[in-house]
């Protein structure tokens, strides 16, 4: 059995520690980001790929964008009835698959950690790739770090670990701390969008973007909207603490409202969970794109500890 393939030769040394990108809330925008990340960061020799994030953060969507066509063993829509293919891998089968997916948290309910780690190591030993969701749960059992790690919370973090890290547990702490802001922002954004359409009759297609702890809605011209009044209307829905949940495929329920949404799981459970919502009191003009930006902010300013993941552990 040949040794674990290493991702780099002596003629190439990767200096990336980590990069961070705003994590889009809609499915299509997350697909587009994942496509860009795969082009920028993935090498054919990245055989162990770690995926880290909490429930509803968009891990499955991120994986589908990074590895189009990869069959997931389970995702938000259900569980694949086939046995996880990684356990049936036969190195003598010339036509055996090259890329495998495994959800470590799901598998730990049915297999010992040792068996999972042994299966992953066997795949890598034979030059195949394994994409491991919840990689932080089994990294210590494998005994070595991933070639590349993607963490998703408020941001998508891309880390290229070396012998000193970054480590999955450190990335996990960051994404778990920030995911709440992404959920709050998404819910506040959709409440705002619904009110703009139904109470201000703004039916033009609105472009959505991101800002730290918040959202951005772009307009091609400056709307004649009283932002303070709009903020009050959103705040009233927040104070009512109405339930927020999926109501069908790409359909979101906010109380009695129904609206189109491609990220129905990336929301808080009720509007009352949106903290410290407020809007910038003026439309911000972007001279480069010639657009007017409506900016909403949630939560409070705090340090997530992203910069700490690069330090050598004492």
C-alpha positions in Angstrom: 0.0 0.0 0.0 1.5 3.3 -1.1 1.9 6.2 1.4 -0.6 9.0 1.8 -0.1 11.3 -1.2 1.1 14.8 -0.3 -0.5 17.8 -2.0 2.6 19.7 -3.0 6.0 19.1 -4.5 9.2 20.8 -3.4 8.9 23.2 -6.4 5.5 24.5 -5.1 4.8 25.9 -1.7 1.4 27.3 -0.9 1.5 30.4 1.4 -2.3 30.6 1.9 -3.3 30.5 5.6 -6.9 31.3 5.2 -9.3 33.4 3.2 -12.8 34.6 4.1 -15.8 35.5 1.9 -19.2 36.6 2.8 -21.4 33.5 2.8 -24.4 34.2 0.4 -27.8 33.3 1.8 -29.5 32.2 -1.4 -28.7 28.9 -3.1 -27.7 30.3 -6.5 -25.3 32.9 -5.0 -23.7 30.2 -2.8 -23.3 27.9 -5.9 -21.5 30.7 -7.7 -19.2 31.4 -4.8 -18.4 27.7 -4.5 -17.6 27.5 -8.2 -15.1 30.3 -7.8 -13.6 28.8 -4.7 -13.0 25.5 -6.4 -11.3 27.2 -9.3 -9.1 29.3 -7.0 -8.1 26.9 -4.3 -8.7 23.2 -5.2 -5.9 21.0 -6.6 -6.4 17.5 -8.0 -4.1 16.4 -5.2 -6.4 17.7 -2.4 -7.5 14.2 -1.3 -8.9 15.0 2.1 -11.4 17.9 2.1 -12.9 19.0 5.4 -16.3 20.8 5.5 -17.3 22.5 8.8 -20.5 24.2 9.8 -23.7 23.9 11.8 -27.1 22.7 10.8 -28.7 25.0 8.2 -25.5 26.8 7.3 -25.4 25.6 3.7 -22.8 22.9 3.8 -24.6 20.6 1.3 -25.1 23.5 -1.1 -21.5 24.5 -0.7 -20.4 20.9 -1.5 -22.6 20.7 -4.5 -21.1 23.9 -5.9 -17.5 22.8 -5.1 -18.0 19.3 -6.6 -20.8 19.3 -9.1 -22.3 15.8 -9.6 -20.9 14.4 -6.3 -23.5 12.0 -4.8 -24.1 13.0 -1.2 -24.8 10.2 1.3 -27.3 12.5 3.0 -28.3 16.2 3.0 -31.1 18.5 4.0 -33.6 16.7 1.7 -33.1 13.3 3.2 -30.9 10.2 3.5 -29.5 8.3 0.6 -30.8 4.7 1.0 -27.7 3.3 -0.5 -25.0 2.2 2.0 -22.3 4.8 2.3 -20.0 3.9 -0.7 -16.8 4.6 1.2 -17.1 1.4 3.2 -17.4 -0.7 0.0 -14.3 0.7 -1.7 -12.3 -2.0 -3.4 -8.8 -0.8 -4.4 -8.5 -3.6 -7.0 -11.6 -2.3 -8.9 -10.2 -0.1 -11.7 -13.6 1.6 -12.1 -14.1 2.4 -8.4 -15.1 6.0 -7.7 -12.6 8.7 -7.3 -14.5 11.2 -5.0 -16.5 10.2 -2.0 -18.7 12.1 0.4 -19.3 11.2 4.1 -21.1 13.0 6.8 -19.1 12.3 10.0 -21.9 13.3 12.4 -24.4 11.1 10.7 -22.0 8.1 10.5 -21.0 8.4 14.1 -24.6 7.3 15.0 -24.0 3.9 13.3 -20.2 3.3 13.3 -17.3 3.6 15.7 -15.0 6.6 15.0 -12.2 4.1 14.4 -14.1 2.5 11.6 -14.9 5.8 9.9 -11.3 7.0 10.2 -10.0 3.7 8.9 -12.3 3.9 5.8 -11.2 7.5 5.1 -7.5 6.7 5.4 -7.9 3.7 3.1 -9.5 5.8 0.4 -6.7 8.4 0.6 -4.0 5.8 0.6 -5.2 4.7 -2.8 -5.2 8.2 -4.3 -8.9 8.9 -4.0 -10.6 12.0 -2.6 -12.9 12.1 0.4 -15.1 15.1 1.2 -15.9 15.0 5.0 -18.8 17.0 6.5 -18.3 17.8 10.2 -14.6 17.1 9.8 -13.9 18.5 13.2 -15.6 15.5 14.8 -13.1 12.9 13.5 -9.9 14.8 12.7 -8.2 13.6 15.9 -9.0 10.0 15.0 -7.5 10.3 11.5 -4.3 11.6 13.0 -3.6 14.3 10.4 -5.2 17.4 9.1 -7.1 17.9 5.8 -5.4 19.2 2.7 -8.0 22.0 2.6 -10.8 23.0 4.9 -14.0 25.0 4.1 -15.9 26.4 7.1 -19.2 28.2 6.6 -20.9 30.5 9.1 -21.4 34.2 8.5 -18.4 33.9 6.2 -17.1 31.0 4.1 -13.5 30.4 5.4 -11.0 28.6 3.2 -8.0 27.3 5.1 -4.9 25.5 3.8 -3.6 23.8 6.9 0.0 23.1 7.6 1.7 21.2 10.4 0.8 24.0 12.8 -2.8 24.5 11.7 -5.3 26.0 11.2 -7.1 23.2 13.0 -10.7 22.2 12.5 -11.8 22.9 16.1 -10.6 26.5 15.8 -12.5 27.0 12.5 -15.5 25.4 14.1 -15.5 27.9 17.0 -15.5 30.8 14.6 -18.3 29.6 12.3 -20.5 28.6 15.2 -20.1 32.0 16.7 -20.9 33.9 13.5 -23.7 31.8 12.0 -26.4 33.5 14.1 -25.7 36.8 12.3 -26.2 35.2 8.9 -29.5 33.7 10.0 -30.7 37.0 11.6 -29.6 39.0 8.5 -31.4 36.7 6.1 -34.7 36.8 8.0 -34.5 40.6 8.4 -33.7 40.9 4.7 -36.7 38.8 3.6 -39.0 40.7 5.9 -37.8 44.0 4.4 -38.1 42.6 0.9 -41.7 41.5 1.5 -42.7 44.9 2.9 -41.0 46.7 0.0 -43.0 44.6 -2.5 -46.4 44.6 -0.7 -46.6 47.9 1.1 -44.4 50.1 -1.2 -45.4 48.3 -4.4 -41.7 47.9 -5.3 -41.9 45.0 -7.7 -38.7 45.6 -9.7 -36.1 42.9 -9.3 -33.9 43.9 -6.4 -30.2 42.9 -6.2 -29.0 41.6 -2.9 -25.5 41.8 -1.5 -23.7 41.5 1.9 -22.2 43.5 4.7 -20.8 42.5 8.0 -23.7 41.5 10.4 -26.3 42.7 7.9 -27.7 42.9 4.3 -27.6 45.2 1.3 -30.5 45.7 -1.1 -29.5 47.5 -4.3 -31.6 49.9 -6.4 -30.8 51.3 -9.9 -32.1 54.7 -8.8 -32.8 56.3 -5.4 -36.2 55.2 -4.2 -38.7 57.6 -2.7 -38.9 55.6 0.5 -38.8 56.9 4.1 -36.2 54.6 5.6 -37.2 55.3 9.2 -40.8 54.3 8.4 -39.6 51.1 6.6 -37.4 50.3 9.6 -40.4 50.7 12.0 -42.5 48.4 9.9 -39.8 45.7 10.0 -39.3 46.3 13.7 -43.0 45.6 14.3 -42.8 42.2 12.6 -39.8 41.4 14.8 -41.6 42.4 17.9 -44.5 40.2 17.0 -42.2 37.2 17.1 -43.9 35.4 14.3 -42.6 31.9 13.3 -40.3 31.6 10.3 -40.1 28.3 8.5 -40.0 26.5 5.1 -43.4 26.2 3.5 -42.5 24.1 0.5 -39.8 24.0 -2.2 -38.2 27.4 -2.3 -41.1 28.9 -0.3 -40.7 30.6 3.0 -43.4 31.3 5.6 -43.1 34.4 7.8 -46.2 34.2 10.0 -49.1 34.3 7.5 -46.8 35.6 4.7 -45.5 33.4 1.9 -42.5 34.4 -0.3 -40.0 32.9 -2.6 -36.7 32.0 -1.0 -33.9 29.6 -2.1 -32.4 29.4 1.4 -35.3 28.4 3.5 -33.2 26.7 6.2 -30.8 29.7 6.6 -33.2 31.6 8.9 -33.9 32.1 12.5 -36.9 30.1 13.9 -38.9 33.2 14.7 -38.7 37.0 14.0 -38.2 37.7 17.7 -34.7 36.1 17.5 -33.5 39.0 15.3 -31.4 41.2 17.6 -30.7 44.9 17.5 -32.1 45.5 14.0 -31.6 48.9 12.5 -31.1 50.5 9.1 -28.7 53.2 7.8 -30.8 56.3 7.6 -29.8 57.2 4.1 -29.4 55.4 0.8 -25.7 55.0 0.1 -24.6 55.8 -3.4 -22.1 53.5 -5.1 -20.4 55.6 -7.7 -18.7 52.6 -9.3 -22.0 50.7 -10.0 -24.2 53.7 -10.0 -26.6 52.0 -7.5 -28.3 53.1 -4.4 -27.9 50.8 -1.4 -30.3 50.1 1.4 -28.3 48.7 4.3 -29.7 46.8 7.3 -27.7 45.8 10.3 -28.4 43.2 13.0 -26.7 42.1 16.3 -23.7 43.8 17.9 -20.1 44.3 16.9 -17.9 41.6 18.3 -14.7 39.7 17.5 -15.2 36.2 16.2 -11.6 35.2 16.6 -10.9 34.4 13.0 -7.3 35.8 13.2 -6.6 33.4 16.1 -6.8 30.3 14.0 -3.4 31.1 12.5 -1.5 31.0 15.8 0.6 28.0 16.8 -1.1 26.2 19.6 0.8 26.3 22.9 
